[in-house]
Amino acid sequence: MHERCPVCGLKFDRGNGYFTGAWAINLVVAETIATAIWLPLAVGTTMPVDAVTAVGVGASIGLPVVGFRPSRALWIALDRLLNPVS
């Protein structure tokens, strides 16, 4: 991740623990979506257990990785919205 925004110069790293909320948002959203994907597959009997397990593990690991950068961007945007620079 860049240290500063190339357009406006905003410093991204605000110190230790700043992005903890972004990690929490990312994890909750990703695991909710993953559960919504694999739970109907697990309840139904049309797919083999191994395939359902592969889908569940793939979604539970892949979605937080995919959502890492967008969640950090969302966290910075929320911070800028709630704490505008004067």
C-alpha positions in Angstrom: 0.0 0.0 0.0 1.3 3.5 -0.8 2.3 5.7 2.1 0.3 8.6 0.8 -2.4 9.1 -1.8 -0.8 10.1 -5.1 -3.7 12.5 -5.9 -4.4 14.4 -2.6 -1.4 13.4 -0.4 -3.5 11.9 2.3 -1.4 9.8 4.7 -2.8 6.3 4.8 -1.0 4.8 7.8 -2.3 6.5 10.9 -0.5 4.4 13.5 -0.8 1.0 15.1 -4.3 -0.3 15.4 -5.9 2.2 13.0 -7.1 -0.4 10.6 -8.5 -2.8 13.3 -12.0 -1.7 12.4 -11.4 -2.3 8.7 -10.2 -5.9 9.6 -13.4 -6.4 11.6 -15.7 -5.1 8.9 -13.8 -7.2 6.3 -14.1 -10.4 8.4 -17.7 -10.0 9.3 -18.9 -9.2 5.8 -16.7 -11.9 4.2 -17.7 -14.6 6.6 -21.4 -13.7 6.3 -21.2 -13.9 2.6 -19.3 -17.2 2.8 -21.9 -18.6 5.1 -24.7 -17.5 2.8 -22.9 -19.4 0.0 -22.1 -22.7 1.6 -24.9 -23.1 4.1 -27.6 -23.8 1.5 -25.2 -26.2 -0.2 -24.5 -28.0 3.1 -28.2 -28.3 4.0 -29.1 -29.7 0.5 -28.2 -33.2 -0.5 -27.4 -32.5 -4.2 -23.7 -31.9 -3.7 -21.1 -34.3 -2.3 -19.7 -33.4 1.1 -16.2 -32.9 -0.2 -17.4 -30.4 -2.8 -19.4 -28.4 -0.2 -16.3 -28.4 2.1 -14.1 -27.2 -0.7 -16.6 -24.4 -1.5 -16.9 -23.4 2.2 -13.1 -23.4 2.8 -12.5 -21.5 -0.4 -15.1 -18.9 0.3 -14.0 -18.5 4.0 -10.4 -18.0 3.0 -10.8 -16.2 -0.4 -13.4 -13.6 0.5 -11.4 -11.9 3.3 -8.3 -11.8 1.0 -10.4 -10.2 -1.8 -12.0 -7.7 0.5 -8.8 -6.6 2.3 -8.0 -3.5 0.2 -11.6 -2.4 -0.2 -12.3 -2.6 3.5 -9.2 -0.4 4.2 -10.5 2.1 1.7 -13.9 2.0 3.2 -12.4 2.6 6.7 -10.4 5.6 5.5 -13.5 7.0 3.8 -15.6 6.6 7.0 -12.8 8.2 8.9 -12.8 11.2 6.5 -16.6 11.4 6.6 -16.8 11.4 10.4 -13.6 13.4 11.1 -13.2 15.9 8.2 -10.0 17.8 7.8 -10.6 21.5 8.7 
